């Protein structure tokens, strides 16, 4: 819209005229008091407590990972059959869950003390090791590794690790924590523990996202290794 500002002429004999100038457009008013965006999940401000992280992780595992089929049993990797099935890949690949897992992992790693490296058997331990490293505090020297089910001939050339142990260099005397997504009998993780022990590492504990409460604790105890679950099956199922 244009507005007219009058500027009459004073010369005789000529009609009065007006010059027309557009008024300047008003600048948009600045929002001096912006409303902060609501956090998308618990702990997005990186201040989640351990108790909050555990409770929220239970809820998210129930939503993303858990299936219950009492009439058509699942056959697990261990060969056992069960009405309960947990697929932790959607959990580990979810940003909120990764944050929650990171909070809980580092609470346990800090309690153990003096941990040099974290990792475990492919595939489940690989994203967990990545979460643990990404969530380490600034200046941390925590290292990550993975144990292949079958060694590749090219592995370890740069790190000096034996075939099948990849990632960061592991040294004799290192205190390491095994990571696992779901623990049933503990057989796979215990095989990885044997390989690490043969390297001269001390396996301080195995941290698992979820213990199915089907004998894993006893198996690790027999091997002299603490099994530390972030949550257990009954947390999710309510049994």
Buried (B, 14 or more C-beta within 10 A) or exposed (E): EEEEEEEEEEEEEEEEEEEEEEEEEEEEEEEEEEEEEEEEBBBBEEEBEBEBBBBBBBBBBBEBBBEEEEEEEBEBEBEBEBEBBBBBEEBBEBEBBBBBBBBBBBBBBEEBEEBBBBBBBBEBBBBBBBBBBEBBEEEEEBBBBBBBEEBEEEBBEEBEBEBBBBBBBBBEEBBBBBBBBBBBBBBBBBEBBEBBBEBEBBBBBBBBBBBBBBBBBEBBEEBEBBBBBBBBBEBBEEE
